[in-house]
Amino acid sequence: MPEPRETPEGQACIEKWIAVSMAKLNAVDGSPEFNARKPWSINQYGVLEGAPFGPHSAHAPDDFPQHGNNKYWWMWDAWVPTGALGAWTYPEWNTAGIESVPSFVLKCLGSS
């Protein structure tokens, strides 16, 4: 049985996570540095980017090959809170209520 990230429906849910999460993140009034980097977006590799002052990545993450060079697999593993008590490292992500990709996708698939 394929992983949710491998199915067209799961990948559509990951794209929905990007849209929902970036809208939430860009609506947060964070630190001056955070706000100066808006709008936040996810690039073709699944990496967070900010404009106009970065971060920017013209290259895939170092561990992209270990994820089959697949944006959805990489995001599935990368966008999960790893801080204390399952919190995001960046306070604005917690303030915005950003959900992990796996959690969001499983809920999305359950409602479709």
N, C-alpha and C positions, 0 to 999 in steps of 0.2 A: 504494500500500500504506500503510495507516495506521501511524502511530507507535505503539510499544507503550503509551504513556500514553493513547492514544485508544481502546484496545480495552477491553471489559469485563474481560478476563483481566488486562491490564496494570494497570487501575485497581484490581482486586482485589489484585494484588501490591503496589501502592503502599499500600493499606490494611494489608496484612500488614507492610510496611516500618514503618509507623507503630507498629503493635502491638509488633513485635520491637524496634525501635529505642528506643521509650519505655521498655519493660521493661528493656532494657540500661542506658539512661541513668539510670533511677530506682534501679538497683541499685548504681551507682558511688558510692563514697565520695569525693566531690570536696571542693572548697574549702568553708569555712563558708558563704559567700554562695551557692554553687551548691546545697549541701544544704538551705539554708533556703528555697529556691524550689521544692522538690519538693512534690508530684509534677509532673513535666514532662509536657506533652501537646502535641498538634498540634490547632489549632483548625479551624474550617470553611473557612478560607482556605489552610490548609497552613502556618500560621505557628506557631512554637514559643511556648508559653506556660508560665509557671511559677506556682505557687500557694503561698502566698497573697500573695507580695510581687512578683509579676510576673516577667517582662514579660507584659503583656496587650495584646491588640489587638482593639478593637471594630470596626475597619475593615479592609478588604482592603489588601494592600500597594500602594504607589504604582504599581508596574508590572503590577498585576493585569490591567488592560484590554489591555496588550500580549500577555497570555497568554490572550486570549479569555475573561477572567473565569472561567478554568478552574483549579480547585485542583490537579488532577493535572499539568497542563502547567506551572503555576507551580512546583510542588514538584520536577518533573523538572529544571528549570533552577536552582532555588535550593539544593537540598540536595545539593550537590557540594562536596567539600573544595577550598579555594582557597589554602591555606597552602603553606609550603615543602614540597616533595616530596609534594604531594598530601595533606597533613595538614589536619585541621579546625583552625579558628582557636581553638576552645575545647578545652583539654586534656582535659576530661572526656569529650568525644566520641571522642577518640583512645583514651583508656583503656578506654572502653566497647566499642570496636571497631565503631562505627557505620559502616556502608557507605553509599556514595552511593546515591541513589534509582535512577539509571540502572543501575548495576552490580547492585544488589539485584534490580531488576525483570527484567533480562535473565536472571539466574540463575534466578529464580523461574519465568519463562516456559519456560526450558529444562528445568526439572524437572517441569513440569506436563503 
